Amino acid sequence: MSTDGELLGLLQLASPSLPIGGFAWSAGLESAIELGWVSNEAQLNDWLVTTLQGLAHLDLPVLLRSCQALAAGQHETLNYWSDFIRASRETRELLFEDEQQALALVRLLKGQGIEVAMLPAPPALMSVWALAAREWGLGANTAALGFAWSWLENQLAVAAKTLPLGQTSVQRLLLALKPELIYALKLAATLDDDQLGLGLPGQVQASALHETQYSRLFRS
């Protein structure tokens, strides 16, 4: 069971008010909406369930490994997984999103007097998230679940701003997708190193098209 301190650390790290700019990115969702691939609540649910598989096969298992590497003082291993996840970003915008949020979180940690010298240069977001989780007293699984929840909230914020989607629908999707987050974390914990990475051609195409989308609210 989580301690009160761990719960508070989780609320802080997963909060939409965490100043790393997560609200500014759509990870291709804005283009998917513009293209008509996602136009209602049911299609949004399907899009989120599918893209969550990307997190389950890449972000979450790398985050778990990064937390373990930090706990063991294995900085070379931390560097390896940082390079691995950066190399796995399939578009310029997806990589830029990772870079910008990572650097923003580094600035936040440094502003709190936290030593960041052990981080890779440049760091992947999962590396910095792992460090923040350690400093705020979170276990690896809690940190991963917090990241998945933060991702889901940001995706639904994108949808709420670009679709005729009310807050009731947003809350309904949050409730419906909670089991999917738990399943994604359980799956991430079972994967071997050679099973990491999952191609999502639709998301990649949407992200690439977003780079030249005429009118957009989000950076990616």
N, C-alpha and C positions, 0 to 999 in steps of 0.2 A: 504494500500500500504506500501511496505517496505521502510524504510528510507535508506539513503546512508550508515549510520553506520551499520544497520542490514545487508544490502547486503554485506558489506565488512566482517562482522563477519561470514556470511554464507560462503563466498568464502574461508576464512581462515580455518574454521572448516571442510568443505567438500573437501578441497584440497588434491590431492594425495600426496602432499609433507608433509602433517601433519605427524610428526614423531612418529606414533604409530604402524607402521608395517603392515598396512592393506594390502599392496602389497604382503606380504609373505604367505597369506592364500588363499585357494581355496574353503573352505567349502564343500568339496566333489566333486567339479567340475573336478579337475584333474583326479580323479578316474573314474568319469563318462565318460571322454574322453578316458582314457586308456581302459575301458571296452567296448568301442564302442557305448555307449548310446548316446553320443553327438559327431557327426563327421562332421557337416556342419552348416551353418548359420541358417537354418530353425530349426534344432534340438536344437541349442543353444538358439534360441529365445523361444522355447517351455520350455526348462529347466529353463530359467530365469523367464518366466512368472509364472511357477509353484512354484519355490522356493521363488519368491516374495510374494506369498501367506503366506509363513511362517513368513516373516517380517510383513505383514499386520495384522496377528493374534497374534503376540507375541512381536517382538522388537519394532515396532512403537507404539502400544497402551501402552506398558510399559514405553516407553520414554515419551509419552504424560503425563502419570500419574506421572512420576518422576519429570518432569518439574513443574507440578502443586504442587507436594509435597514440592519441594524446594521453590517455590514462597510463599507458605503458612507457611514455617518453620516447616513442619511436618516430622521430621527426622525419626520417627518410621515408617511412611508410606513409606518413601524412602527406608528404610531397608527392609521392607516387599517385595517391588517390586524387589529389588536387589536379594533377596533370591529366589523369585519366578522365575525370568528369569534364574538364575544360575541352579536351579533345573530342568528347562525345557530343558537344553542342553542335547541332547540324546546320545552323544558319548563323549569319553574322549577328542578327538581332538577339538570338537566344544566348550566344556567347556574351554579347555586350550586356544583356540583362544580368547574367551571372556576375560579370566583372563589376558592374556598377553597384549592385546590392552588396557584394562582398566588401568593396572598398568603403561603402557607407557604414557597414557594420564594424569594420576595422576602426574607422574614425570614432564611432560611438564607444567602443571598448577602450581605445586609447584615452578618450575624454574622461573615462571612469578610472583611469590609472591602472588599467589591466595591461600586463606585458604581452606584446603580440609578436615578439621577435622570432618565436618558433614557427610562425606561419610561413607557408611558401610565398614566393614572390614571382608573379602575382598570385594571390590566393583565390581559390574557388569559394563560392558561397558556402558550400558544405563544410569546408575546413574552418571557416570563421564561425559558422553556426555551432560547430562542435566545441570550439573554444568558448563561445558565449555560454553554451549549455553547461560546460564544466565549471565556469566561474560562477554561474548562478545556481549551482547545486542540482543539476538535472542529470538523471541517468540517460544512457544512450537511447533506450526505447521511448522514454518520455520526450526527449529532444526530437526524435524522428516523428512522433505523433504530432508534436507541436508544429513542426515544419509543414506536415501534410495539412493540418487544420488551417494554418496561415495561407497556404497555397489555395485551398478551397475557398476561403473567405475572399481572397483577392480576385479569384476567377468569377465568383458570384457578384462581386462589386462591379467588375467589368460588364457582366451581362445586364445588371440592373441599370447601368447607365446607357446601354446601347440597344436594349430590347424593351418592348412594352411588358416589363416584368415587375410586378409589385413586390413589396416586402413580404407579403404572405407567401408568395411563390418562393422567394429566396429562403425563408425559414423552412418551408416544406422540403426544399432540396437539401438544405443542411441536415435535416433530420433523416432524410432518405439515404444520404451518402455517408453518414457516420459508420455504418457497418462496412462500407467499401474502404474507408480509411483504415479501419482495424484489420481488414483482410489484407490490404496493401502492406501494412507493417509486418504482419505475420509472414507474408510471402517474401518480403525483402530479407527477413532474418534467415530464411532457408536457402538462399541462393549462394552457390559457390562463385568464386571469382570469375570463372570462365562463362558464367551465365549472366553476367551483368551487361546491361545495354539492351534496348528494345527500339526498333525502328517504328516510328509513327508517321508514315508518309503524308497523311492529311494535315497533321499539325505542322510538319516541316514545310509543306507547300504553302499553307496559310501564313506561316511566319515569313517565308521568303517574299510572298506577294505583298505582305504588309509593309515591306521596306519602301515600296513605291505607291502605296495606297494614297489616293488623292486627298481624302479628308479623313482624319483619324484623331481620336482622343488620347490614345495610348502610344507609348514609345515602341512597343513590340506586340 
